[in-house]
Structures are given as structure tokens and as C-alpha cells.
Amino acid sequence: MGMIAGVVLTLALFGYMFWPEKNPFVQADKTRVDYLRERKDAIYENLRDLNFEFLAGKYPEPDYMEQRAGLEDEAARVIAEMEALEARGVFGRRSRA
């Protein structure tokens, strides 16, 4: 009797762990808006890092201004594309984290 309960429990455990929705090795499909949202977050992080490094004295002001302008331009393009897609009704999925 204990052996059968152990087998059933083991099968239930494996079923729970490897169910497709719970499987961490299965990548969910991303929409363009999801990709753009991740890119926007990365650009903002790069801007924060750039600002910190400039304040720490690692960049001369002309280089800082050039890199900052490039990142801000890229952020503006990403946000404009996100807004255009969302205006057409294309929304990204929210993460389940």
C-alpha cells in the first residue's frame, strides 16, 4: 500500500513539475510590443549607467553628451513604435512573475 502511494505521489510530482505551462525551459511567444518594452527598459538602464559613469568622471562631457543623445533618440523611436502598435490594438502580454 505504501509503495503504491509513493508511486502515485511521484507521478503527481513529476506531472506538476513538468506540465508545459510550468516548465521553465519552454519560452513563451513574445509580441513586438513585449520586445519593445524590454528594449525600452534596457535603454533606460543604459542611460542610468551612463549618467552614473559620467558623474564618476569616467567620460568626458562631449562623449557623454553624444552617447546620451543617441540613447535618448533610440528610446524615442522605441516608445513611438510602442504607441503606434498600441494605438492599432496590438498589446503585449504581461509577465506572470
Summary of the structure (lengths in Angstrom):
residues: 97
radius of gyration: 22.9
end to end distance: 39.4
largest distance: 77.0
contacts: 199
relative contact order: 0.13
helix: 69%
strand: 0%
